[in-house]
Amino acid sequence: QQLPRLVDLGYPVLVGLSRKSMLVGQPGVPPRERLGASLAAACWAVQAGAHILRVHDVAETRQAVDLWMDTLAVEE
């Protein structure tokens, strides 16, 4: 939640949220079933100013983030 504050410090920020259990909000969800939450978190992190993402699903994350950023560019 405080990512924008970290970004404002002026240093490159690395975010590693891929497949984390905290993303799904319920216990017992195996990591392989957390892709959707990981993609959403990655998009949010990039929009909030993250410079580097640590992810498990590189191709899927790249596709989601590229689409997200293209969508934001159209809105501006």
DABEL-V581010 format. One record per residue. N is the residue number from 1. BURIAL is 1 if it has 9 or more other C-alpha atoms within 8 Angstrom, else 0. Layout:
BEGIN
N;BURIAL
N;BURIAL
END
This chain:
BEGIN
1;0
2;0
3;1
4;1
5;0
6;1
7;1
8;0
9;0
10;0
11;0
12;0
13;1
14;1
15;1
16;0
17;1
18;1
19;1
20;1
21;1
22;0
23;1
24;1
25;0
26;0
27;0
28;0
29;1
30;0
31;1
32;0
33;0
34;1
35;1
36;0
37;1
38;1
39;1
40;0
41;1
42;1
43;1
44;0
45;1
46;1
47;0
48;1
49;1
50;1
51;0
52;0
53;1
54;1
55;1
56;0
57;0
58;0
59;0
60;0
61;1
62;0
63;0
64;1
65;1
66;0
67;0
68;1
69;1
70;0
71;0
72;0
73;0
74;0
75;0
76;0
END
